[in-house]
């Protein structure tokens, strides 16, 4: 009798700790709808979640006051916290804390120092800006430019922070057990212990089992079905052989072109055939042709040489044209000089003094001639 009483007491103690059907349903909803992160706890890979996101998912569930008017389980965030605390006490998940790595610590220290330096720079810049605005209007433009630069720096810093956050999200969290096992709303981390099998994986497993049993019973299939499966298997084997032969042919074709062109041309037939892509994408594009960089450089050099030769020819033609123009100019200048010489041969240049003497002599001759005529008349 005493043993029976003890067993009953044990059952009474164990039964309250077991979750009810409703609690299992809520935990299952949380497990598959709340955002989950990968983590490592004592060398084991685990799934963890944040308390604030769990509360948000519960407030959007079918048990919330927004969707359930009567007897709603979750009306406020506090009610969600109490319910999650009950689930934690029943062993569906437990509380953990993040262990910071050395790299993360160093980065956080650097960020703090940079933020402090930026604040000091901003305060100094503000003082300088106030002094400049009092002096001239030109200083306003400079301060505006500085503001734009500061805003750009801030934007760059925000972008870097976002990229770092994305990288952090991709990383696994290093966790350790928390001493205070209770549910707290916020950025607290909780590790899932309850891991139910999804319906999809359960159905896939069933289909695989039934498929294996069906293959084992192949001799008992009807004759028509067996003949159809035989021909389908032959077609599948032929298709696989065709793909393998294509792989060999494209490799041989690449090697032949590579050898005959001395490695300058790289030609691939169906380049995505062996790549990790979809069935139809593996046959696109039909071919791919690449020219080696050395060959491209040599062709570029040839083009440059040809362009240089054409340029030299053009310069020679220009020089010949210029020399012809010079000769024409020199010929015209010589003709002008010859014309001037001819003019000087026909008319002699006489100086002023000689002209005055000649004119004086002519006048005296005229006077003497007139006097002689008058004397002859009188006689």
KAJOFEN-V837575 format. One record per helix or strand of 3 or more residues. SS is the DSSP state (a for helix, b for strand). FROM is the first residue (numbers start at 1). LEN is the number of residues. If there is no record, write none. Layout:
# KAJOFEN-V837575
ss/from/len
SS/FROM/LEN
SS/FROM/LEN
This chain:
# KAJOFEN-V837575
ss/from/len
a/2/14
a/21/13
b/37/5
b/44/7
a/51/9
a/77/13
b/93/6
a/102/34
a/138/33
b/173/5
b/189/4
a/199/18
a/218/3
a/223/38
b/265/5
a/281/3
b/287/5
a/293/54
a/352/27
